[in-house]
Structure formats: C-alpha cells, structure tokens
Amino acid sequence: MAKFELAQMNVARLRAPLDSPQLADFVGALDRINAIADAAPGFVWRLQDDSGNATALHPMGEDIIVNMSVWQDPESLQGFVYRSDHVGV
C-alpha cells in the first residue's frame, strides 16, 4: 500500500450561471469527463453529492464551484489530465 495519496482541488468563480448558454458546453461535458476520471487508473475518490453531482455543492458561495479528487499518485493524475479526453475540455 502506498504511503500517501494525492488530493487535487480546483476552485472556480463562475462567470455565468451553470444553466446559462455560456456554460452549456462545459456543463454538458461534466458527466462524460467525470466518468473517464472515475474509470482512470489510480483514481480513488471525487467530491460529489449523493446524485454524483459536484457542481451542486457550494462550500464557498453560490458563484463558486469546486472539483476535488484523490489519486493514488501524481502519475495517475497526470495521465488523466494530459492523456485522456480531459485534454479537449
């Protein structure tokens, strides 16, 4: 068993509401990209509500979204970020 795991967190201030036309492409890609992450080698866990939605959580205010995931090691996270369909998003 590894001595550590890697937690990764993104925090973003929304420029428009999640249901706006400006964010439609981003929001439309979330389920697909999250599924890729969930199945990626080295993926451990991601922050989400009971329905699997991370954008429903607003720990820092309504106009802030967070994405947090845990990975077995930096190489696993790097593989997902830079060598999967995540790159296009």
N, C-alpha and C positions, 0 to 999 in steps of 0.2 A: 504494500500500500504506500502511496506517495506521502511525503512528509507535509505537503501543502497542496492546496488547490488555489486557483486564480479567480478572483471576483472582478468582474468588469462592469462598469456602470456608465451610462450616457445620461446626461440631463439636457433637455432642450426646452427652450421657451418657444411656444407656438406663435407663428406669425399670423395665423388664421385659425378659426375653429376646426376641429378634426372633421366635421361634416361639411366643410367648405369645398368648393371646386378646386381651390388652390392646393389642397392636401389630398385630393381624391386618389392620385396615383400612389402616393406614399401609403395611405391607409389601405388601399386595395392590395398592396404587396405584403402587408404585415403577416397575414396568416401563412402565406407561402414561405416567406423568409423565416418565420418562427418555426415552421415545420422542418425546414432544412437545418436550422440550428439544433432543434430537438433530436434529430437523427444523426447529427455530426459526430464523428469520432472525438471522444474526450469531453463531450458536453455532459454536465452534471445536473444543472437546475437553472430555471429562469424565474424572475419575479412575474407573477400574474395573478389575476383574481380567480375565483372558482370556475369561471367560464373560459379561462385561458387568455383573457384579455389584459395586457399590461397597460394599455392606454386608458383604461377605466380607473386606474389608481392615480391619485393626485396628492402625493405626500408633501408637495411643496407649493400647492396652489393650482387653481383650475387651468391656468395657461402654461403649466409646466408638465411635460411628460418625462418619464424615466424608463430606462431599459437597464435591467441588471441581469447578468448571467454569471454562472460559475462553471469553470472549466478545469479539467484535470491538470493542464499545464499550459504555458504560453504558446507552445507549438500548435496545440489543438485550437485555441482561439484564433491564432494567426491563419491556420488552414481554413477555418470557417469564414473569416473576414476577407481574406485575399485570394482564396482558391475555391470559392463556391459561387452560386448565383447571387450571393450577397453583394458581390462586387458591383453588379449592374445597378443595384439600388443605391 
